[in-house]
Amino acid sequence: MFDSYQKFKQNSIFLGCKEEEIRAVYSLGHESSIHKDDYLIREGEQAKEIYLVLEGQLEITKRDAQTQLDLHIATLNVNDIVGELGVLDRGPRSASVRALTEGRLIAIPFDQLQSLAEKNLTFSKIFLHITRKVAERLRSSTETTVSTLKTRIILSTFLVEIIAILCIFSFLLASVKQLFKSEAYTIYVTLPLTLFVAIVGLIFVRQFQFPLSQVGITTNRWKQAVYEGIIFTVPVLFLILMAKFVCILFLPAMPLFKINPHFSLTVVYVLLVVPLQEVIARGIIQGSLEQFLSVKYQKLTSIVMADLMFSSFHVILSLFFGVIVFLPGLYFGWLYSRTHNLMGVWIAHALVGIWGVNIVGF
């Protein structure tokens, strides 16, 4: 009880209050615990109490009627208050409050607090501080709104540029499609086109002054990325070999291994094409979608959408090739989402590409 009171009296709404005044308000409240993910307040409920946070962290959310998504408004910590707007208008709750961690709170009924202030005007200073809290929350909400609008602008620009890149890339591929009849020409066409897309994407990143770490170009968690890029890919290589065995059952003349004679092209593929492709697919597209999308399954949606966009680059070659690119792309997207470091997914992509195309020979 003593510990709770010490935390209670530190709240800024009691600034300038005497000890006996704070104790009088404290005697009105009742303390309760809240578990992680439980709701303290539901939007639309009738407001009856104001809450002071003693321990834990809470999130204020607002339900969007059109998408039915809970949009983040603010995060509350120890010594914050919540539900203060109801003290002023006594209307229904304008937002929901959910616990992000285990926590403790003290609830003070509006009516009893109002009655105390009417009996002794010295308590009116508490209402003045609560009004200031409302103003601070409103200012914070304004900043959140501006941030949301900025995000919409960035995402809109991103979508326009990605669509433009897809169209340009497809037209360029179509115009040189005849070169793909010879495997030796493939790298010479793919490399400059991939480099073009990567440069345009990085220009977008720098346009909004994002750090390169946001697109996976970083040394953060590189050891974990490299380790997982190797260890997690070994079972994938085995699955590729098993898939080739299945193909041989239907096409007995098909060899188990088909070594690519163009070793120099393989080196270029690993050192140049693969990292550029991963910068585009995982770093720029998936990373941007993870940053800006506001959907229920944000990470999964980002992985799938980035993979679909990147796979569509290859459909111009053949539908089969587009599907083949899409399947391992889901794995690469998941791998990247674990560390957001391109080193691991670069290694995984190189291993799968060399094994699947240059050795097993799909």
N, C-alpha and C positions, 0 to 999 in steps of 0.2 A: 504494500500500500504506500509506504514511504517513497519507494522508487517511482511509482506511478505519479505521485504528486510532484516530485521533483522534476519529472519530465513535463508534466502538465503545466507547471508554473512558468516554464521556459518559453511557452508559446508567445509569439509577438502580439497577440490580441490583448494580452494583459500588461502591455507596456504602460508604465505609469501607475499601475494599480498597487494598492497596499496589500500586505500579506493577508489580512483578514478578508479583504474583498475577493482575493483569488481563492481562498479557502471556502468562501461562501458559494462561489460558482462551482467549485470542485464538488461540494456536497450535493449539488443538483444532479450531477452526472452519474452514470453507471458504466463500469468498465466491462469490455467484452473482447474476446479473441476472434480472429478471422483466419480461415485456412486459405492456402494458396488456391487461386482460381475461383474462390467463392465471391459472390456479389454482395457488396455492402448496400448498394443503392441500385434500383432499377429505374430506368427512364420511364417517366409517366406516373410513378408512384406519388402519393401525397407526401409533401415534405413536412416532417414533424420535429426533426432533430438536427443538430449540427454536430459534427464529429471532429475530434482532435486526435491526430495520429501519434501514438506513443512509441510504436515499433512497427517495422515493416515498410513495404512499398505498395502503393496503390496506383491504378491506372484509370483515368477518366476517359470514357468512350462515348461516342454519339452514333446511333444507328442511322445509316443511310437508307431512306425508304425505298429508293429505286433499286439498289443493289443488295439490300439486306445485309450489308457488311457493317461491322463495328469499327468506326474510324477513331484512331487515337487522337485525343485532345491534349492531354497533359499527364505527367507522372507526379505523384505525391510521395513525399518522404516524411521522416520523423519531424514533428513540430509543424507540419502543415495542417490546415483545416479543410474539411470537405462538407458540402451541403450548405455553405454559407449563404448562397443566393436565396434559399428558402426563408432565411431570417428576415429578408427585406420584403419579399412579395408573397410569401406563404403559398405560392403556386405549386403545381406538380413538378417533380424532378425533371430538369432539362437534359440530363445525361445520366449514364450508368457509371458505377464505380466498382472495379473488380480488384481483388487482391493479387498482386504479382508475387508476393512472398507471404509467409506466415506473419501475422501481425497482431497488435493490440491497439484498441481505440477506447476513447471515452466519449459517450454520447450525452449531449445536453439538450433537453427538450426546449423548443422555442418558447412555449408558453411560460414555463417557469423562469427562463432567463428574462423574458419580457416583464414578468411580474416583479422580479427582483429589481430591474432597472426603474420601474415605475415607483417602487417604494423608496429607492435611494438613487438620486440622479447621478451620483458618482459612478454608478455602473454603466452609464450611458457612453462613457469613453470606450467601453468594450465594443459597443455597436459601431462607434467611429472607426475602430481598428478593423472590424469585420468589413465595413464598407470599403476600406482601403484594400483589404484582401480581394474583394470582388473586383475592384479596379485593376489590381495586379493581374488577376486571372483573366480579365478582359483584354489587357494589354498582351498577355502571353498568347491568348487565343488569336489575337490579331496577327501576331508574329507567325503562329502556326498556319493561319490562313494564307499569309504571304508566301510561306514556305511551300504550301500545297500548290498554290498558283504557279510558283516557279517550277515545281516538279512537273506540273502539267505542260508547261511551255517546253521544258527539256524533253519530256517524253514525246510530245508532238513533233518536235524537231528531229528527234531520234527516229521516229517512225517514218517521217518523210524521207530522211536521208537513207534509211535502210531500204525502203521501197525503191528509191531511185537507184541505189547500188545494185539491188537485185535485177532490176530491169536492164541497166547498162551491162552488167555482167552477163546476163542471158543473151543479149543482143551480140555482144562481142564473141561469146562462145559459139553462137549459131553461125556467125560470119566466118569463123575459122574451123568449123566442125570437120571439114574434110581432112584437116591436118591430123586428126585423131585416128585416122586409119593406120598410121604408123606410130608405134609406141614411143619411138625416139623423139617424136615431135611433142608428145604430151606434156612433158616437163617444160619445154620451151614456151608453150602457150600458157600453161597453168600458172607458172611462176610469176610472169609479169602481171597477169590478171589478178592473181591473189595478192601480189604486192600492192597493186592499185587499190583494191578493196581495203586492205589493212591500213594504208596511208590515209585514205578518206575517213575510215573509222577512228583512227588516232587523232585526226584533225578535229573530229567531233568531240572527242574526249577533252582535248586541250581547249576547245572553244568555250567550254563551260568550266575550265580551270579545275578539272578533276585530277587527283593524283594518279600516276601510272599504276600504283598499287591497286586501284579500283578495278583495273582491267587485268589483274593477275601478274603484272610485271613488277615483281618484288622479291626480296630475299626472306620475307616473313614466312615461317613454317616450311622452309624449303626442304629440310631434312625429312619431315613427315611426308611432304609431297612426293619427294623422290622415292622414299621407301614404299609408299602406297602405290605409286605408279608402277613399280616393279612387282611387288608381292601380289597385289590385287589383279594384275594383268596375266599372271601365269595361268590361272584357271580359264581365262578367256582364250588364251592360245590353245589350251587343250580342247576347248569346245569347238574352236575352228577346225582343229584336226579331226574331231569326231564328226563334224559336219561334212568334211571331205570324204570320210569313210562311208557315210550315208549316200553321198552322191555316187560313189564308186559302185554301190550295190545296184543302182539303176543304170549306170553307165560304166560297165566293167572296163572299157578301153581307156577310161580316164586315169592318168597316173596319180599316185598318192602325193608325190612332190613334183613341182614344176619350177625349177630354179630359173630366176630371171637372169639372162646373160648381160643385161645392161647394168653392171655394178655401179658405174659412175653416176647413172641416173638415180640409183637408190641412195647414194651419198647425198646428192643434191636434194632429194626428196626429204631425207631425214634432217638435214642441217638447215634447209631454207623453207621448203614448202610447208612442212608440218608445223613449225613454230608460227608461221604466218597464219595458217589456217586456224590454229588454236587461239591466237590473238583475236581473230575475227569472231569465231563461233562461241568460244567460251568467255574470253576476256571482255570483248566489246558488247556482243549481243546478249549473252546470258547474264553477264555482270550488270549491264544496264537494266535489263528486265527485273533482276532481283532487287535492284535499287529502287525502281520506280513503280513496279506493279503493286496494286492494292487488291489482291484477291485472296481467297481462302487458302489455297494451296500454292502460295507464292513461289516457293523454291521449285516444286515439281513443274508448275506451269512455265517457269523460266527455262528450265532444262528442256522441256518438250518443244516449246516455241523456238528457242534458239537452234535446236537440232533440226526442226522442220525448215527453218529459214536456210540453214547451211546446206541441208540435203537438197533443197530446191535448186541450189547452184549446180548440182550434178545431174539433175533430171534431163538436161539438154543432151547429155551423152547417151543416156538410156534410162528407162524407168527402173530396170533391174539395178543399175548402178546407184540410182538415188536411194533405193531401199537398202542396198548393202551399206551405203554410207550412214543411213539413218540409225540402223540397229546398234553398231558400236558407239555411235554418237551419244546415245542415251547413257551408256556406261561412262564415256568421257565427261559428260555433263555432271553426272553424279560424283565422279571422282574430283572434279574441279570444285564442286560445291562444298567439299569437305575442308579444303585449305585455302581456296581462292589464290592459289599459286600455280602458274602455268607450267612450271618445271615438271611436275608429276604427270600432268595430262599430256605434255609433249613427249615424255618417255613412253607412256602407255600407247599413244597414237603411233609413234614410230615403231614400237614392237609389234603392234597389231598389223600395221601396214606392211612391214617387212615380212612378217610371218605369213599373213593371209594372202598377200599379192605376189611377193617375190620368192617365197619358198614353197608354201603349200600350193599356191597357184590358183586361187579362185578367180 
